[in-house]
Amino acid sequence: MSKKRGLSLEEKREKMLQIFYESQDFFLLKELEKSGPKKGVITQSVKDVVQSLVDDDLVSKDKVGTSVYFWSLPSCAGNQLRNVQRKLESDLQSSKKRFKELVDQCNELKKGREESDERVEALAELKAIELKYNELKEELKQYADNDPAAFEAMKNAIEVAHGSANRWTDNIFTVRQWCSNNFPEAKEQLEHMYKEIGITDDFDYVELSPAIPLRAIADQMLEGNP
């Protein structure tokens, strides 16, 4: 024996509307939860089904004192459906108007674009120009390192790195002086530790060579060409 199929949401909505239409009365939620199972809608589903009807304006609800009442009349549903119909008809007319506007616009854009020898030739020329543009664009990437903006950015980055390196050098000198002042008896051990970590006698601030102007670099490159 096959198991009885449960009601779909739409079927549950129809069953709950029948309760309202047959009685044409006002209901509390707990009353609807008692009436729902008589129509095949389980108690646990009644609240959600009724709320979906309220959301679609098929059932009205209002609070009176501390109680919330629900009601719906066949005439209310008819008015709701008529409102929906009018809206759909209005949307349809707007869509038809917009479609006609787009068709007219499309036809207008086609003017002057009819197939001809001149059009074919112009399209071929445009394609050739696009190919050449892409070739030049790829070639330009090879000279990105010589771009003045890139060169300026590199120069700024070098200056920042130079300043940071010398700040750390200054910090190292400060720490060494502090260690010498506070631990004079450990001078040999400290000197040994400095050498192990790379701080030798020639450790000093970094000198930054003056940058060669970009124009001078370009002139040198030109002079080197045969």
N, C-alpha and C positions, 0 to 999 in steps of 0.2 A: 504494500500500500504506500503510495507516494505521499511525501510530506506536503502539507498545505502551504502554498506560497504566501508570503507576507505581502501586505499592501505596499505599493510604491508611495513616494512622497506625494505625488499628484493625486493618487487615489485617496490618501489620508486627508488631503486638503478638501477634496470633494465631499468626503464623509462628514468632516467637521462642519462644512458649510450647510450640509443638509440639516444638521442639528439646529443651526440658527434659523434657516428658512422655514422649517416645519413648525417651530415654536414661535418665531418672531418675538423673542423675549430677550431679556438681559441676563447674563450669566457671570458668576464668579468663576475664577479659574478652577477651584476645587469642584464646582458643579460640572464643569466641562470634562474634568478628569474622571468623573463618575459616569458621564454620558458617553464619552468616547468609546470605551470598550463595547458598548451596546451596538456601535456601528463598525466594530472591528479595529478600532484604533486603540492600542494599548495605552494604559495610563501614563507610562513614562514618556511617550511620544507626544501627548496632547499639547504640552506647553510649547514645544518647538514648532509644532504644526500651526498652532494658533498664532504664534508670533510671526511666522512666515506670511500668514494671511493678513495680519496687521501691517506688515512691511509693504505688502502689495496693495494696501488700501481696500482690501476685500472685507476686512473686519475692522470695526471701530472699537476703541477702548477709551475709557475715561476714569479718573479717580474721583470717587465720591466719599468724602471723609477719609477713612483709612482703608477703604475697599476699592478694588479696581474691577470695573464691569466691562464686559465684552458684548457686542451685539452686531448684527448684520441683517439687512433686509434685502430681499430679491431686487428691489428697485435700486438700492445702493450699488449692488453688483452690476446692474444694467447700466447705470450712469458711469461707473468706472470703466466698463468695457467700451462704452461710447466715447469716453474721453481718450482711451487708448487708440481707438480707431481713428479719431480725428487727428491725433498726433502722428500716427503712422501715415495717414494720407498727406499731412503737411510735409513730413519728411520725404515722402515719395515725390511730391511736387518739387521740393527743393533739390532733390537728387536729379530729377529729370532736367531741371533748369541748369544745374551745374554741368551735367553731361553735355547738353547742347552747347554751353559756353566753351567747354573743352574741345568739342568737335570743331567748332568755328575757329578756335585758336589754332588747332592743329592744321586745319585747311589753310589758314592765313600763313602759317610758318612754312608750308610746302611751296608757297609762291616763290619763284626764283630758284627753287631747288630741283626743278625738273631735270631728268636725265638728259645730258647733252655732251657733245665733245668738249666744250669749254669746262663743264663741271667736272668731267672725268680728269681732264688735264690739271685743273686747279687742285683736286683732291690728291692727285699723284704728286704734285709739287709740294703740297702741305705735308704729305707723308715723308717726302725726302728731307724737308726742313726739320721735321721732328726727329728723324734719324740722325741728322747732322748735329742737332742740338744735344741729343743724348750722348753722341760721341764726344763732343766738346765738354760736356758735363763730366764724363768719366775721365777725360784727359786733365781737366781742372783739378780733380781729386789728387792727382800725382804731385801737384805743386802746392798742396795744402800747407806743407811745412814752411813754405816761403811766403805765406800769406802775411801781410803786415800786421793784421789783427792777431794772428796766431803768434807771431814773433813778439809782439808787445805783451801778450799774455804770458809767454814763456819768460820774458824778462822780469815781469812783475813777480812770477812764481819764484824765480831765482833770488830776487831781492828778499822775499819773505823767508825763503829757506836760509839765506845767508844770515839774516837777523836772528832767526831761531837758533842756528848753530852757535853763533857768538854769545847768545844769552846762556846757553847751556855751558859753554866754555867758561863764562864768567861765574856761573854757579859752581862749576868744578873747582876753579881757583879759590872761591870763597870757602868751600868745604875743606879743601886742602889746608888753607890757612887756619881754619877753626881746629882741625885735627892737630896741626903742629903746635898751636897755642895750648890745647887742652891735654895732649898726650905727647909731650916732648920725649918721654922715655921710650916711646914706641916708634921713633923716627925710622929706624931701619926696616921694621916690619911694614910700616906704611909705604915706604918707598918701594919695597918689594911688591906690595899689593898693587900700587899704581902701575908698575911695569907690566904686571900680569894682565891687567885690564886695558892696557894700551895707552896709558898716560905716561909718555916718556919725556925726556928732557927737552925735546923739540916740540912738545905739545904747546900750541899757541892759538891765538885767534885766527879765523879764516880771512884771508885777504880777497876781496872781490875785484877782479880785473874790470876795467872800464869796458862797457859794451861797445862793439863796433857798429856804427850806424848802418842801417839796412841798405841805404843808398851806396855806401862804400862796398858792401858785400856784392851788390849787383854790379858795380863797376869792375870789381876784381874778376867776377865771373865772365863779364864781357871781354875784359882784356885777355883772359886766358883762352878765349875762343880764337881759332885760326882765322 
